[in-house]
Amino acid sequence: MKKFLSLLVAALVTFSASAHEGMWLLTKLKQVNEAEMQKLGFKLTADDIYAINRSGIKDAVVRLGRGFCSGEMVSAEGLFLTNHHCGYDAVQGLSSVENDYLTNGFYAKSRKDEMPAGFNVSFLQRIDDVTAEVMAELNDGMSEDDRSAKIQEVAAKLKDAVGKANGLSADFKVMFEGNEFYLFVYKTYRDVRLVGVPPSAIGKFGGDTDNWMWPRHTGDFCLFRVYTGPDGEPADPSDANIPFKPAHHFPVSVAGVKEGDFAMVMGYPGAPTAS
């Protein structure tokens, strides 16, 4: 089975000992389940999650690389959190016999001590429904091979039309058994630095069980910072770069949660694989 890479939102709601679970495209939230989510305790709107003309939660969710993990912006100065195992390769690559950051952990004492992570991050700009454009090029007389080739031809043109602005790119996705087609437009930032990671004894305690298993007893996190050029645009790593200023970041609450609270997870649920 192939897993498709796209930005989805999953709502996991514990309510009277039952759980309502699902996974949805951001552009479908208002149409499909905004009202139900609010009834279950969601205090925002679908537009607070995804809107083209204003900032929202989508602007605080980070895609690592081409989608090997997700992260969340937690400050106006470019800091984001992700899982310990998501930063594992970066920390391993920065470690040495003299400085074993995997074993001992690492925390930068100042920004000049932050270290290059070796991967890019992307932010979703918009999701375009391009079903009409694709369907206009298809017909019922096509063979499956011809249909597939035509879809890929149209996809290439649509992606090219997004433009070549700094950091801009697009992914074409076939959804709903080939009945709908979407273009996911991203902006990619190339300067990402490690800020902090706990020792593996904390971050990887108990080994790599599925990170959706509960209860968990690990400090399963890494902290990174995104940098831009002085103009705020994507740039290659440089001492002249400045911390990225996200359009939105998540406030961190230490108030805790209580039974029945609404919970929602948003991110990139798996890179393309085949079996």
N, C-alpha and C positions, 0 to 999 in steps of 0.2 A: 504494500500500500504506500502511496506517495503522500507525504505531508506537504501542504502548500504553505509558503511563507507569506503572511500578511499580518496587518495589525488588527487584532481582534480583541474584544473585551469579553471576559468571562465573569459572570456574577455568581458568587457562591454565597447563598443567604441561609443562615441558620435561623429558623423561625418555628417555634413550638415543636422542637425536636425533628423538624423536617428540613430538607435542603432543596432549594430551587436552583438547578444548575443549567448553564447554557453557554454558548459561545457564538458571538455575533459580530458582523461587520459594523464598524462605527457608523456608517451612513444609514444603517437599518434600525438604529436604536429608537429613534423617535417614532418610526412607523410601527415597529414590532412590540417593544416592551418598555418604553419610558414610563407609562402609567403604572404598570405592574411593579417596576423597580421602585417608584416613589411610594406606592402602597406598602412596600416591604421595608421602607425606611430610607431610601435614597433621597437626599436633601438637595440634590442639584437637578439640572435638566440635561437632556441629550445634547443640547448646544454647549453646555459647560464641558462636555467631554470632547465633542468634535464640532467645529464650525470653521468654515473657510475664512470668514472675514474678521474673526477675532480670536484671541488666544484662548487656550483651554488646556484640559488635561493631556490631549494628544501632544502638546508642545513640551510636556515634561517627561514623556516616555521615550527612552533611548533605545535604538536598535544597535547592538554591538556587531561590528563587522557586517556581514551579509545576513545576519540574523541568528548567530549562534547563541545569543542570550539577549535578555532585556535588562534595562536599568531605569532608574528614576532620578530626575533632577531634584536636589534637595536644598539648593541655595541659588541666590542670584549671582554667584561668582563661579558658576560652572561645575560645581560638585555634583557627582551622581553616585548612587549606590547600586551595586549589583551583587549577585551571589558570590561566595568565596570560590566555588568551582568555576565560575565564569571568568574570574581573574587569574585562575591557577596558572595557565600557560604563560601569561604575562609576568607573573611573580617568579615563576620558575626560570624564565629567560633572563630576568634581572639578577637572579641569585648566583652566588659563587661559593666556593669552599670557605672563603673568608667572611662572606656576608650571605648567610643562608636565610633568606627572607621567608621561605616556605616554612622552615622549622621555627624561626624566631619571631616572625612577624616584622612589620615595617610601618613606621609613621613618619612622614616628612615633618621636620621641625619648622620649615619655612617653605615658601613656594619654590625657591631655588633648589630645594632638596627633592622636589617631586621628580619622578623618573619616567622616561618614555614608555608607554604601555605596549606599543607595537601593533595596535589595531585602530581602526577608524570607528566613528559612531555616526549614526544618521538620525534625522528627525523627519517625521512625516509632515509634508506640506499640505497635501490634499489627496483625496480619492476621487477620480473621475470615472463616472459610469460611461463606458464607451461601447455599450451593447449595440446601440443603433448604428454606429459607424462600422462595427464588425459585421453585423447581420446584413447590412446593405451590400456586402461583398460575397455573401453566401447564397446558395440556392439548394433546393431539395434534390436536384439531379446530381449533385457532387458525390463522389466516392469519399470514404472516410479519409483516405490519404490526401485527396485534393482539398477537402475541407480543412484538414489540419494545416496543409501548406499555405492555404489562403489566409487562415487565421494568423499564422506566424508572419506572413508578409504584411498584413495590416498592422499587427502588433509592432513590427519594426518601424513602420512609418509613424505610428502614434508616439512611440518612444522618442524618435528623432525630433518630432514636433515640439516636444517639451523644451528643447533648446540645450545649449551647451554652457549655460551660466555656471560660474564657479561652484562646484560641489553638487550641482543639480543632476538628478538621474531619475529614471522611472522603471518600475517593474510592472509587467503585464500579467494579469491573473485571470484564469478561466474559472468561473464559479457556477455552482448549481447545475452540475452535470452538463456543462457546455451551453447553458442557456443565457448566461449573463457574463459580461466581460468588464474588467476594471483596470484602470491605470493608477498605480500607487506612486506618487511623486515624492521624492526624498531630497534632503540636503545633507551632504556628508561633510564631516569635520575631521581633519587629518592629524591634528595635534591633541593627543590624549595622554595624560600622565597619571601614574600611580601615586596616590596620596597616602593611603593606609590600608593595611591588611592585618588581621590577627594571626597568631601562630596557627599552623595546621591543627595542632592539638585542640584548638577552639573552633576554628572555621570548618574543619573536616572531621570533627569528633563523631565517631561511630561509623565512618566511611561514607561512601557515596550511595546512600539509599535514595530512593525517589524523593526529590525535594518538595513533593506535594504530600508527603506522609506526615501525619501528626499523631501525638505531640513530637516536637523536635527539641533537641537540647544543644544545638550548635550555634556558634556565633557566625552564621553562614553569610558573611558579607565581605565586600571589598569596596574601597572608596577611591574614585578617580576624579580627575578634573579635565574638562574640555577647554582648549585654548583656541583663539582665533587670531587673525592678523589684527594690527592696530585699527583697521577699518571695520572690525566686527565680522568679517567674512572668513570663510575657510582658508587656511593657509598651511603650508608645510611647517613642520616643527622648527621653531626659532626662538632664541632668547628674547626677541623683540615682541613676541606674541603676548596677548593679554587674555585673562579669563573670559570664557564665553558667558554672555548674558542671555539666559533663556527667556523666551516669551512668557513662560510660566514655570513655576517650580512648586513642589509639594511642601506645604508646611508640615513640620514634624511635631506630633503631639505626644506628650508623656502622660496623658490623662488615663491611658489604658482603655480597655474595651469591656463590655458586659455582654452576657448571653442575650442573643436576639439582635445584636447590632448588625446592620447591613455591611457586607464586605464585597468588594469588587476587585478583580485582578485584570490588569490591562497590559498587553505585551505581544511578543512575537513567539508563538507556540511551536517552534521547531523549524529547523532548516530543511531544505529538500533532501529526502532520502528515498531509496528504493529497496524493496525486498521481494 
